[in-house]
Amino acid sequence: SPLVDGMNTQATEISSSLCWLAPGITTFATLIFCAFLVIMPTVGSVLKLLKYNGMLIWLTSVFGALFPLSIGLATSTQQLWIGYLGAVLASPAFVISLEFSKVV
């Protein structure tokens, strides 16, 4: 995709030592890793953790919007770490979306 290609070429433009990083792929892998291998085994159900409180569920879902926003900020400011931080912060919202798709 053009987004992935742009993110990967930008990483090599920032520094030639970052050519192995490939943020166009590893940011999405970070999101999946945090959701499936960190949050789900340790917490179980994020909805139970939030005690089915609508406001907390809404706030957690808003954090899911941080991931595309962080990709945009990372590419515009050339600070690659912002994309990874956004992926980590958006992973609970990803887990909630998976829980809702199975339950509702």
N, C-alpha and C positions, 0 to 999 in steps of 0.2 A: 504494500500500500504506500501511497506517497507520504503519509505521516511517518511511518516506520523508516522509510528511506531517508526522509529529511532529518529525523532524530539521530539516526546512525551516522549520517555524513557530518552532522553538526558536532557529534562527539569526537570525530577524528579531526575536525577543523580546530576544535578547542585545544586538543593535545594529541599528538601521535601515540602517546602511551595509553590513551583511552579507546583505541580501535577495538580492543577485545570486549569492551563493555556492552556495546550494542543496546543503548537505552530504549530503542524502539521495541525491543523484545523483552528485555529484563525488567522494565517497569511493570509490564503486564504480568510477568512471571512472579514478581514480588507481591502483587495483589493476590494472585492465586495461592502463593505459598503462605502468606499470612492468614488468608481465609481458611484454607483447608488443613494446613499443618500446624498452625499456631492457635487460632481462635476456636475452631470447632473441637479439637481434642481437649483443650483446657477448659473452655466455658460450656460447651455442649450447645445449649440453645441461647442465643443472644436475646430473643424475645423474653425468655424466663428471667434472664439476668436484668433486663430492663423492667421487669414486673408488669409487662403488658401496658405500660404507661404510654398513652398516645403522644404526649409531648416529647418524651425521651426517644421514642421510635422515630418521630419526625426529625428530631435533631440528628440522630444517627444517620438517617437517610439523607439529610442535607450534607453530611460529611462525605457521602458518596459522590456528590457533585464536585468535591475537591479534586478528584482524580483527573478529570479532563481539564479542570482549571490549572492544576499543577503542571500538566503537560504543556499547556500554553505558556505558563510563566517560565518553565524551564527552558523552552525553546527560545522565547523572546529575550530572556536575560542571560542565557548561556550558563545557567547554574543547574547542572544535571541532578544534583541532590534533591531539588525541589520536587521532581517527578517521583522519586522514590519515597519521599515523605508523604506525598499525596496518595501514593499507592497503599502505604501502611495505614493512613488515616481512613481511607475509603474501604478497607477490607471488612470492617463490621457491617457496613451497609450492604456489601455484596453478600455476606452471610444472611442478613435479614431478608434480602430479596430471594435467596434460595429457600429459606424457611417458608416464606409466604407462598412461593410457587408450589411447595409440597403440601402445605396445609390448606390453603384457601382454594 
